Amino acid sequence: MVGVNAATWGIAGLATFGVIARPWNLPEFIWAVAGAVLLVLLNLLPWPDALAAAAKGTDVYFFLIGMMLLAEVARKEGLFDWSAAQAVRSSNGSVKRLFLIVYVVGTIVTVFLSNDATAVVLTPAVYAATRAAKIEPLPYLFICAFIANAASFVLPISNPANLVVFGTQMPPLSEWLHYFALPSAVAIATTYIALRLTQRRGLNAAVAAVDKMPPFTLGAKLAAAGIAMTAVVLLGASALGRDLGLPTFVAGAAVTVIVLLIGRQSPMPILKGVSWSVLPLVAGLFILVEGLNRTGVLPSLAGVLKDAAMASPQTTSWIAGIVVAFASNLVNNLPAGLIAATVSQAAQVPAHVTGAILIGVDLGPNLSVTGSLATILWLIALRREGEHVGAWQFLKLGLVVMPPALLLALLALSAVSS
């Protein structure tokens, strides 16, 4: 039994390393899927259990497909170019004002459309804005990555990982805001200050004037309306305690079909532009976590967590939040969130301990380029634009930005929980 457990953890560890390091520049999903397949082939996880584990991510798959369809339609119809020109014009030639505009827009998109939408939808728009303004894009692109995680626990819909952490025990919206409104505000403000200070050298150039506004086409208007409609649908679904994936998928598919029919266009360019590889990546991670769960280690951790929470709930919440935050950067926050959710739900910990775990899962990934699914999607979006951000470059910035935001957010959570 010890050998079986060691093999399972070894495969999971190697697969996670592959996702993070991308040896030989192979895509992230190759490593997650390879690890999942190995677990099944070596009889470490029966294939029916593997399929059941992958099926647990159905809501996340629907959510991602809907968002990626919306983003690709918006990109194809020129909504990003038009929005970028509007942002540049509103900056009145000031790079500092443009920086603030991008940050505010990124916060709004994350809160009402999810952090994955910020990575998928906003990143191309921001790149287009910097191209139109003829300024260095990286300071503004970093905003997309960091705010996608920093603002991702304002609402339940702000991050698919929130669905994973709470599962069927999702609190009502009023209770959610009671616990997370202040910590979220603190995380957003702290992250802005840190980014503004670290990127100040890149904020000295002048913003070029927009000579000619790109056309706001009918397709772009429909895409914008579709994104707004999706936000309303998600808020309604969240308030009613419904799953968020299917409504997002339906909204994204409906907007895509309408735009294609009105424009008499082929669906192939949009379908080719969607990053489908994200789906097997998520499925592979779900299967790997199920394999780890079968080793018996997670139930043992649940017992330890339960005893600690009973003895000192406040201290346990701090430790749990910090440990999960840093673990999310080592193994990606989706598997970390799945593991933490399995352990915390089995331990039946108090609400503020679960809240600290959620903050760790959502905010912690601002340390590494593969810490969250949103950051991976952000990297994919950057590659499409010909930009590259290395792991060390991101880590150096993350070490300045993430720890203060995490500690202050946990402090705010402790204040509202006491």
C-alpha positions in Angstrom: 0.0 0.0 0.0 2.9 2.3 0.8 4.4 1.7 -2.6 1.1 2.4 -4.3 0.7 5.7 -2.4 4.2 6.7 -3.2 3.7 6.0 -6.9 0.5 8.1 -6.9 2.1 11.1 -5.2 5.2 10.7 -7.4 3.1 10.8 -10.6 1.1 13.7 -9.3 4.3 15.6 -8.4 5.9 15.0 -11.8 2.7 16.0 -13.6 2.5 19.2 -11.6 6.1 20.0 -12.2 5.4 19.5 -16.0 2.5 21.9 -15.8 4.6 24.5 -14.1 7.9 24.2 -15.9 6.7 23.1 -19.3 9.8 21.0 -20.2 10.6 21.0 -23.9 8.0 23.8 -24.3 5.2 21.2 -24.3 1.8 22.7 -23.5 0.6 22.5 -19.8 -2.3 20.2 -20.6 0.0 17.4 -21.9 1.6 16.9 -18.5 -1.7 16.9 -16.6 -3.3 14.5 -19.0 -0.2 12.3 -19.1 -0.2 12.1 -15.3 -3.9 11.2 -15.2 -3.5 8.5 -17.9 -0.6 7.0 -16.0 -2.7 6.7 -12.8 -5.3 4.7 -14.8 -2.8 2.5 -16.8 -0.9 1.5 -13.6 -4.2 0.7 -11.9 -3.6 3.3 -9.3 -7.0 4.8 -10.0 -9.8 2.7 -11.7 -11.0 4.3 -14.9 -14.6 4.7 -13.8 -13.3 6.7 -10.8 -11.1 8.8 -13.1 -14.1 9.6 -15.4 -16.2 10.5 -12.3 -13.4 12.8 -11.1 -13.2 14.5 -14.5 -17.0 14.9 -14.5 -16.7 16.9 -11.3 -15.3 19.8 -13.4 -18.3 19.9 -15.7 -19.5 23.3 -14.4 -15.9 24.7 -14.8 -15.7 23.4 -18.4 -19.0 25.1 -19.3 -17.9 28.3 -17.7 -14.6 28.4 -19.5 -16.1 27.6 -22.9 -18.7 30.3 -22.6 -16.1 32.9 -21.6 -13.6 31.9 -24.3 -16.4 32.1 -27.0 -17.3 35.6 -25.8 -13.7 36.7 -25.8 -13.0 35.3 -29.3 -16.1 36.9 -30.8 -15.3 40.2 -29.2 -11.7 40.0 -30.6 -12.8 39.1 -34.1 -15.5 41.8 -34.2 -13.0 44.5 -33.1 -14.5 45.2 -29.7 -11.1 45.1 -28.1 -9.6 47.6 -30.6 -12.5 50.0 -30.0 -12.3 49.7 -26.2 -8.6 50.2 -26.3 -8.9 53.4 -28.3 -11.5 54.6 -25.8 -9.2 53.9 -22.9 -6.3 55.7 -24.5 -8.5 58.7 -25.4 -9.8 58.8 -21.8 -6.3 58.9 -20.4 -5.7 62.4 -21.9 -2.1 61.5 -22.7 -1.2 60.4 -19.2 0.3 56.9 -18.7 -0.5 57.1 -15.0 -4.2 57.8 -15.7 -4.2 55.0 -18.3 -2.7 52.6 -15.7 -5.5 53.5 -13.2 -8.2 53.1 -15.9 -6.9 49.6 -16.8 -6.8 48.6 -13.2 -10.3 49.8 -12.5 -11.7 48.1 -15.6 -9.8 44.9 -14.7 -11.3 45.0 -11.2 -14.8 45.4 -12.7 -14.4 42.6 -15.2 -13.0 40.2 -12.5 -15.7 41.0 -10.0 -18.7 40.6 -12.4 -17.3 38.2 -15.1 -14.6 36.2 -13.3 -10.8 36.2 -13.2 -10.7 33.9 -16.2 -12.6 36.5 -18.2 -10.1 39.1 -17.2 -7.3 36.9 -18.5 -9.1 35.9 -21.7 -11.2 39.0 -22.5 -9.2 42.0 -21.0 -5.6 41.0 -21.8 -6.0 41.3 -25.6 -7.8 44.6 -25.1 -5.1 46.0 -22.9 -2.4 44.9 -25.4 -4.4 46.7 -28.2 -4.6 49.8 -26.0 -0.8 49.9 -25.4 -0.2 49.3 -29.1 -2.5 52.2 -29.9 -0.8 54.4 -27.3 2.7 53.4 -28.5 3.9 52.5 -25.0 5.5 49.6 -23.3 2.7 47.0 -22.7 4.1 44.9 -19.8 3.2 47.2 -16.9 -0.4 47.2 -18.1 -0.5 43.5 -19.0 0.8 42.7 -15.4 -2.4 44.4 -14.2 -4.5 41.8 -16.0 -2.7 39.0 -14.3 -2.6 40.4 -10.7 -6.0 41.9 -10.5 -7.5 38.7 -11.9 -6.5 37.0 -8.6 -6.6 40.0 -6.2 -10.3 40.8 -7.0 -11.4 37.2 -7.5 -13.2 36.7 -4.1 -15.4 39.8 -4.1 -18.3 37.7 -5.3 -18.9 33.9 -5.7 -18.9 34.4 -9.5 -15.5 36.1 -9.5 -13.5 32.9 -9.6 -14.4 29.4 -10.7 -12.2 28.2 -7.8 -14.8 29.6 -5.4 -17.2 27.0 -6.7 -14.5 24.3 -6.0 -13.7 25.5 -2.4 -17.3 25.7 -1.2 -18.9 23.1 -3.4 -22.4 22.4 -2.3 -21.9 24.6 0.8 -21.8 27.9 -1.0 -23.0 30.7 1.4 -25.7 33.1 0.5 -24.6 36.3 -1.1 -25.2 38.4 2.0 -23.1 36.1 4.1 -20.4 36.1 1.4 -20.2 39.8 1.4 -20.0 39.9 5.2 -16.9 37.8 5.2 -15.2 38.9 2.0 -16.1 42.5 1.1 -13.5 44.1 3.4 -10.7 41.5 2.7 -11.3 42.0 -1.1 -11.1 45.8 -0.9 -7.9 45.5 1.1 -6.4 43.0 -1.4 -7.4 45.2 -4.4 -6.0 48.4 -2.9 -2.8 46.8 -1.7 -2.1 45.1 -5.0 -2.7 48.4 -6.8 -0.2 50.3 -4.6 2.4 47.5 -5.0 2.0 47.4 -8.8 2.0 51.2 -9.1 5.3 51.4 -7.2 7.0 48.5 -8.9 6.0 49.7 -12.4 6.7 53.4 -11.9 9.8 53.4 -14.2 7.6 52.2 -17.1 5.1 55.0 -16.5 7.1 57.9 -17.8 6.4 57.8 -21.5 3.7 59.9 -23.2 0.6 58.3 -24.5 0.2 58.8 -28.2 -3.0 60.4 -29.4 -5.6 58.3 -31.2 -5.9 59.8 -34.6 -8.8 57.7 -35.8 -11.2 55.7 -33.7 -11.8 52.1 -34.9 -15.4 51.5 -36.0 -17.8 50.3 -33.4 -19.4 47.7 -35.6 -22.7 45.9 -35.1 -20.8 42.7 -34.3 -18.8 44.6 -31.6 -22.0 46.0 -30.2 -23.5 42.5 -30.0 -20.4 41.2 -28.3 -20.4 44.0 -25.8 -24.1 43.4 -25.1 -23.4 39.7 -24.7 -20.7 40.3 -22.2 -23.0 42.6 -20.2 -25.8 40.1 -20.4 -23.5 37.3 -19.2 -22.6 39.4 -16.1 -26.3 39.9 -15.3 -27.0 36.2 -15.8 -24.1 35.2 -13.5 -25.2 37.6 -10.8 -28.7 36.2 -10.9 -27.5 32.6 -10.9 -25.2 33.4 -7.9 -28.0 35.0 -6.0 -30.3 32.0 -6.6 -27.5 29.6 -5.6 -27.4 28.0 -9.1 -24.5 26.6 -11.0 -22.7 29.2 -13.0 -21.2 27.1 -15.8 -24.2 26.3 -17.9 -25.6 29.8 -17.9 -22.2 31.1 -19.0 -22.0 28.5 -21.8 -25.5 29.3 -23.1 -24.8 33.0 -23.1 -21.5 32.6 -24.9 -22.9 30.2 -27.4 -26.0 32.4 -28.1 -23.9 35.5 -28.7 -21.6 33.6 -31.0 -24.4 32.2 -33.1 -26.2 35.5 -33.3 -23.1 37.4 -34.5 -22.2 34.7 -37.0 -25.7 34.6 -38.4 -26.0 38.3 -38.8 -22.6 38.6 -40.3 -23.0 35.5 -42.4 -19.7 34.2 -41.2 -18.1 30.8 -40.8 -17.7 29.6 -37.2 -14.3 28.0 -37.9 -12.2 31.1 -37.2 -13.8 31.6 -33.8 -13.6 27.9 -33.0 -9.9 27.8 -34.0 -9.2 30.8 -31.8 -10.5 29.3 -28.6 -7.9 27.8 -26.3 -9.4 24.3 -26.1 -6.3 22.9 -24.4 -7.5 24.4 -21.1 -10.3 21.9 -20.8 -8.1 18.7 -20.7 -5.7 20.6 -18.4 -8.5 21.1 -15.9 -9.8 17.5 -16.3 -6.3 16.1 -15.8 -5.9 18.1 -12.6 -9.3 16.8 -11.2 -8.2 13.2 -11.9 -4.8 13.8 -10.2 -6.5 15.1 -7.1 -8.8 12.1 -7.0 -5.8 9.9 -7.1 -4.2 11.7 -4.2 -7.5 11.5 -2.3 -7.5 7.7 -2.6 -4.1 7.4 -0.9 -5.7 8.3 2.5 -3.4 11.2 3.2 -6.2 13.8 2.7 -8.5 12.2 5.4 -5.5 12.3 7.8 -5.0 16.0 7.0 -8.7 16.5 7.7 -8.3 15.1 11.1 -5.3 17.3 11.9 -7.2 20.4 10.6 -10.3 19.6 12.6 -8.3 19.2 15.9 -6.4 22.4 15.2 -9.6 24.4 14.4 -11.2 23.2 17.6 -8.1 24.1 19.7 -7.4 27.5 18.1 -9.6 28.6 15.2 -8.0 32.0 14.7 -4.5 30.7 14.5 -5.6 27.8 12.3 -7.3 30.2 9.9 -4.0 32.2 9.5 -1.9 29.1 9.1 -4.4 27.5 6.6 -4.6 30.6 4.5 -0.9 31.1 4.3 -0.1 27.4 3.6 -2.7 27.1 0.9 -1.6 30.4 -0.7 2.0 29.2 -1.1 0.9 25.7 -2.0 -1.2 27.1 -4.8 2.0 28.4 -6.5 3.7 25.0 -6.2 0.8 22.9 -7.5 -1.6 25.4 -9.1 -4.6 26.7 -7.2 -7.1 24.5 -8.8 -5.7 21.2 -7.4 -4.7 23.0 -4.3 -8.3 24.3 -4.0 -9.7 20.8 -4.6 -7.4 19.3 -2.0 -8.2 22.1 0.5 -11.9 21.7 -0.1 -11.8 18.0 0.4 -9.9 18.4 3.6 -11.9 21.4 5.0 -15.3 19.9 4.2 -14.3 16.6 5.8 -13.0 18.5 8.9 -16.2 20.6 9.1 -14.1 23.7 10.0 -15.6 27.1 11.1 -16.6 29.5 8.3 -13.7 31.9 8.9 -11.2 29.0 8.5 -12.8 28.1 5.1 -12.7 31.8 4.3 -9.0 32.0 5.0 -8.5 28.9 2.7 -10.5 30.7 0.0 -8.3 33.8 0.2 -5.2 31.6 0.0 -6.6 29.8 -3.1 -7.7 33.0 -4.8 -5.0 35.5 -3.9 -2.0 33.2 -3.3 -1.4 32.4 -7.0 -0.1 36.0 -7.6 3.4 34.6 -6.9 3.9 32.4 -10.0 3.0 32.2 -13.7 1.2 28.9 -13.2 -0.3 29.6 -9.8 -3.9 29.9 -11.2 -5.8 28.9 -14.2 -6.4 32.6 -14.9 -2.6 33.3 -15.0 -2.1 30.3 -17.4 -4.8 31.7 -19.6 -3.1 35.1 -19.4 0.2 33.5 -20.5 -1.6 31.9 -23.5 -3.1 35.3 -24.4 0.4 36.9 -24.2 1.9 34.3 -26.5 -0.8 35.0 -29.1 0.3 38.7 -29.0 4.0 37.8 -29.3 4.8 38.8 -25.7 6.7 36.6 -23.2 7.0 36.7 -19.4 9.3 34.3 -17.7 8.7 32.5 -14.4 11.6 34.3 -12.7 10.4 37.7 -13.9 6.9 37.1 -12.6 8.2 35.6 -9.3 10.3 38.7 -8.6 7.3 40.9 -9.0 5.0 38.5 -7.2 7.2 38.5 -4.1 6.6 42.2 -3.8 2.9 42.2 -4.6 1.4 39.1 -3.1 2.6 38.6 0.5 1.4 42.1 1.8 -1.9 41.7 0.1 -2.4 38.2 1.5 -1.5 39.2 5.1 -3.6 42.3 5.1 -6.6 40.4 3.6 -6.3 37.7 6.2 -6.1 40.4 8.9 -9.3 42.0 7.5 -11.0 38.6 7.5 -10.0 38.1 11.1 -11.4 41.5 12.0 -14.9 40.8 10.4 -14.9 37.2 11.9 -14.3 38.2 15.5 
